[in-house]
Amino acid sequence: MLYDSEAVNWDSLLQRLYWGDVAPLGKGARLRRMQLDLDAVRASLDNIPAPIFIKNASGTYTECNRAFQQFLGLSREAIVGKTVHDVAPPAQAAIYAEADRKLLAAGGRQVYDSQVRWADGTLRDVTFYKAVFHDAEGRAAGQAGAIFDITDQRHLEQRLRTLADTDPLTGLLNRRSFIERASLALERAASQGAVLTMIMFDLDHFKHVNDRHGHAAGDALLRHVADVVRRQIRGDDLFARLGGDEFAIVLSGEAEGIAVARRLPQCIADAPLAMTSGVLSCRISLGAALLAPGIATVDSAVRQADAALYSAKRNGRNQSVFV
């Protein structure tokens, strides 16, 4: 069990390990007790999976645990008695040495995130915790530090952000994320006096696909259409599945927006989905609205493009309509 760092007097503990109790004891008994304490602390540290090290005021390693040895890929004998310049690449050693200098000069603690490369070559996200300890006279005697690997935590955070922002079927933005990002795009366009294009489209007679071929085929067709459209737009354009077979795109620029809106129905029609049971064709109806700088909200932009989309449907589907 790890102690709460706020509840433990680390200066007192380290003084005891290095200087012993003040109660009078024979020299031999005092040395034996000190050795037992050190052995107990070393055994405890070796059971902790986080790399832990201790340095004296001159920057020389005086102790480390097994995880720190694995981090560096060196034995304890190759670390203790050495400095960071002996065990780390020059550029990285210079960064560590400067951080150590500042910590000893300021006292107290350092907590910061970084990326470090383990001896096995893996690059990991970590948090450093370092603190100054003092000798019996209160002088800074060195520092103790620990390195906590937060790589899995960062990956989980990224995965949760992805799940919160994207449609699980197509990998596109979901409705909530699209509205948030489109709002920011509208604000930027207003400040720059730029024109945006809002595109809304859906698949013609998509219900018939699900009814005739099943929902698995319908899902495959939605993913296929998303892939075809991705190849027709730029990486920084916003592309979302709003729900069902309804999609939305926000593009910067009037000319590019018009060009994309005009070619998408034909691109989709020319790219049927090959399935084991045959070929599944698809058509889309599309509405596009040119958004002048200063348009009020994403909702109003969506309504404009949606009105154009329904005009495309009334006019026979498989086409683009502009407003």
C-alpha positions in Angstrom: 0.0 0.0 0.0 1.3 3.5 -0.9 1.2 6.2 1.7 -0.5 9.5 1.0 2.3 11.9 0.2 0.6 14.6 2.2 0.4 12.4 5.3 4.0 11.2 5.3 6.9 13.4 6.6 9.3 12.4 3.9 12.1 14.6 5.3 11.7 12.8 8.7 11.7 9.4 7.0 14.8 10.1 4.9 16.6 11.6 7.9 15.9 8.4 9.8 17.2 6.2 7.0 20.4 8.3 6.6 21.0 9.5 10.1 19.1 7.1 12.4 17.0 8.0 15.5 18.3 10.4 18.1 18.1 7.8 20.9 21.5 6.7 21.9 22.5 3.3 20.5 25.8 1.5 20.0 27.4 2.1 16.7 27.0 -1.5 15.6 23.3 -1.7 16.6 22.6 1.6 14.8 24.3 0.4 11.6 22.4 -2.9 11.7 19.1 -1.1 12.2 19.9 1.4 9.4 20.7 -1.5 7.1 17.4 -3.3 8.0 15.5 -0.1 7.3 17.3 0.4 4.0 16.6 -3.2 3.0 13.0 -2.9 3.9 12.6 0.3 1.9 14.5 -1.2 -1.1 12.2 -4.3 -1.1 9.2 -2.1 -0.9 10.4 0.1 -3.8 11.2 -2.9 -5.9 7.6 -4.1 -5.6 6.3 -0.8 -7.0 5.9 -0.9 -10.9 6.6 2.8 -11.3 10.3 3.7 -11.8 11.6 5.4 -8.7 15.0 7.1 -8.1 16.9 9.1 -5.5 19.7 11.6 -6.3 21.9 13.5 -4.0 22.5 17.3 -4.2 25.2 16.9 -6.8 22.9 14.9 -9.1 24.4 11.5 -8.5 22.0 8.5 -8.2 22.1 7.0 -4.8 19.2 4.6 -5.1 16.7 3.3 -7.6 14.1 0.5 -7.8 13.9 -2.4 -10.2 11.4 -0.6 -12.4 13.8 2.3 -12.9 16.5 -0.2 -14.0 14.1 -1.6 -16.5 13.2 1.9 -17.7 16.9 2.6 -18.5 17.8 -0.9 -19.4 20.7 -0.8 -16.9 21.7 -2.7 -13.8 21.6 -1.0 -10.4 25.4 -1.0 -10.3 25.4 0.9 -13.7 23.1 3.5 -12.3 24.0 4.2 -8.6 27.0 6.5 -8.4 26.4 7.9 -11.9 24.6 11.1 -13.1 22.0 11.5 -15.7 24.7 12.4 -18.2 26.0 8.9 -17.8 22.8 7.1 -18.3 20.7 9.2 -20.8 21.3 10.6 -24.3 23.0 14.0 -24.2 20.0 16.1 -25.3 17.7 14.4 -22.9 20.3 14.5 -20.1 20.6 18.2 -20.5 16.9 18.7 -20.1 16.8 16.5 -17.0 19.8 18.2 -15.4 18.3 21.7 -15.9 15.0 20.5 -14.3 16.9 19.1 -11.4 18.9 22.3 -10.9 15.6 24.4 -10.8 14.0 21.9 -8.4 16.9 22.0 -5.9 17.1 25.8 -6.1 13.4 26.2 -5.5 12.8 23.3 -3.2 9.4 21.7 -2.8 8.0 19.5 -5.6 7.8 19.2 -9.4 4.9 17.5 -11.2 4.8 17.5 -15.0 3.8 15.4 -17.9 6.2 14.3 -20.6 7.0 11.6 -23.1 10.0 9.3 -22.5 11.4 6.3 -24.4 11.8 3.1 -22.5 14.8 0.9 -23.0 12.7 -1.5 -25.1 12.2 1.4 -27.6 8.5 2.2 -26.7 7.6 5.8 -26.4 5.3 6.4 -23.4 3.3 9.2 -21.9 4.4 9.7 -18.3 3.9 12.0 -15.3 7.0 12.9 -13.3 6.7 13.4 -9.5 9.9 14.8 -7.9 10.5 16.3 -4.5 13.5 17.7 -2.6 14.5 16.1 0.7 16.8 17.7 3.4 19.6 16.7 5.7 19.5 16.9 9.5 20.5 20.6 9.3 17.7 21.4 6.9 19.9 21.8 3.8 18.7 20.4 0.5 20.3 17.0 0.3 18.9 15.7 -2.9 15.7 14.7 -4.6 13.5 11.6 -4.8 11.4 11.0 -7.9 8.9 8.6 -9.5 7.7 8.2 -13.1 4.1 7.0 -13.6 3.2 5.6 -17.0 -0.1 7.1 -18.2 0.0 5.8 -21.7 -3.0 3.6 -21.3 -4.9 6.4 -19.6 -4.2 8.7 -22.5 -5.2 6.1 -25.0 -8.5 5.5 -23.1 -9.1 9.3 -23.0 -8.6 9.5 -26.7 -10.9 6.6 -27.3 -13.6 8.1 -25.2 -13.2 11.4 -27.0 -13.5 9.6 -30.3 -16.6 7.7 -29.1 -18.2 10.9 -28.0 -17.4 12.8 -31.2 -18.0 10.2 -34.0 -20.6 8.0 -35.5 -19.7 4.4 -34.6 -20.9 3.0 -38.0 -19.1 5.3 -40.4 -16.4 7.0 -38.3 -17.7 10.4 -39.3 -18.6 13.2 -36.9 -21.8 12.7 -35.1 -24.6 15.3 -34.9 -23.4 16.9 -31.6 -19.8 17.2 -32.7 -20.8 18.5 -36.1 -22.9 21.2 -34.7 -20.1 22.3 -32.3 -17.4 22.4 -35.0 -19.7 23.9 -37.6 -20.5 26.7 -35.1 -16.8 27.4 -34.7 -16.3 27.4 -38.5 -19.1 29.9 -38.8 -17.5 32.2 -36.2 -14.1 32.0 -38.0 -15.7 32.7 -41.4 -17.6 35.7 -40.0 -14.3 37.1 -38.5 -12.5 36.6 -41.9 -15.4 37.6 -44.2 -15.3 34.2 -45.8 -18.0 32.2 -47.5 -18.9 28.6 -46.4 -21.0 26.0 -48.2 -23.4 23.8 -46.2 -24.4 20.5 -48.0 -27.1 18.1 -46.8 -27.8 14.9 -48.6 -29.5 11.5 -48.0 -29.8 8.3 -49.9 -32.7 7.9 -52.3 -35.1 5.1 -51.3 -32.8 3.9 -48.6 -35.7 2.1 -46.8 -36.1 -0.1 -49.8 -32.5 -1.2 -49.4 -33.1 -2.3 -45.8 -36.4 -4.0 -46.7 -35.0 -5.9 -49.7 -31.4 -6.7 -48.6 -31.5 -6.4 -44.8 -30.0 -3.9 -42.3 -26.5 -5.3 -42.6 -26.5 -4.4 -46.3 -27.9 -1.0 -45.5 -25.1 -0.4 -43.0 -22.5 -1.5 -45.5 -24.0 0.9 -48.1 -23.9 3.8 -45.6 -20.2 3.1 -44.9 -19.5 2.8 -48.6 -21.2 6.2 -49.4 -19.2 7.8 -46.5 -15.9 6.4 -48.0 -16.8 7.7 -51.5 -17.6 11.2 -50.3 -14.5 11.3 -48.1 -12.4 11.0 -51.3 -14.2 14.0 -52.8 -13.6 16.5 -50.0 -10.6 17.9 -48.2 -9.2 16.7 -44.9 -10.2 19.9 -43.1 -13.8 19.9 -44.4 -16.5 18.9 -41.8 -18.3 15.7 -42.7 -20.9 14.1 -40.5 -23.6 11.5 -40.4 -26.5 13.3 -38.7 -28.6 10.1 -38.3 -30.2 7.4 -40.4 -29.1 8.0 -44.0 -28.8 11.8 -43.5 -25.3 13.4 -44.0 -24.0 16.9 -43.8 -20.8 18.7 -45.0 -19.4 22.1 -44.4 -16.7 23.4 -46.8 -14.8 26.6 -46.9 -15.1 28.6 -50.1 -17.9 29.2 -52.6 -16.3 27.7 -55.7 -15.1 24.5 -54.0 -18.5 24.0 -52.3 -20.4 24.4 -55.6 -18.0 22.0 -57.3 -18.3 19.3 -54.7 -22.1 19.7 -54.5 -22.5 19.3 -58.2 -20.3 16.2 -58.6 -21.3 14.2 -55.5 -24.6 12.7 -57.0 -22.7 11.4 -60.0 -19.8 10.1 -58.0 -22.2 8.1 -55.8 -24.1 6.8 -58.8 -20.8 5.7 -60.5 -19.6 3.8 -57.5 -22.0 0.9 -56.7 -21.2 -1.3 -53.7 -19.9 -4.8 -54.6 -21.4 -7.4 -52.4 -21.1 -11.2 -52.3 -24.8 -11.4 -53.4 -24.2 -8.9 -56.3 -23.9 -5.1 -56.9 -25.9 -2.6 -54.9 -26.4 0.7 -56.6 -27.1 4.0 -54.8 -28.4 7.5 -55.6 -28.5 10.6 -53.5 -30.5 13.8 -53.3 -28.5 16.8 -52.3 -29.2 20.4 -51.1 -26.5 23.1 -50.8 -26.6 26.6 -49.3 -23.9 29.3 -49.7 -23.4 30.8 -46.3 -22.6 34.5 -46.4 -20.4 35.8 -43.5 -22.4 36.5 -40.4 -25.1 33.9 -40.8 -26.7 33.5 -37.4 -26.5 29.8 -36.4 -25.8 26.3 -37.6 -29.5 25.5 -37.3 -30.4 28.2 -39.8 -27.7 27.0 -42.2 -28.9 23.5 -41.9 -32.5 24.6 -42.6 -31.4 26.4 -45.7 -29.6 23.3 -47.0 -32.4 21.0 -45.9 -34.9 23.1 -47.9 -32.7 22.7 -51.0 -32.5 18.9 -50.3 -36.3 18.6 -50.3 -36.5 20.5 -53.5 -34.1 18.0 -55.0 -36.4 15.2 -53.9 -39.5 16.9 -55.3 -37.7 17.5 -58.6 -37.1 13.7 -59.1 -34.1 12.9 -56.8 -30.6 11.9 -57.8 -29.5 15.6 -58.2 -28.2 18.7 -56.5 -30.2 21.9 -55.7 -28.6 25.2 -54.6 -30.2 28.0 -52.6 
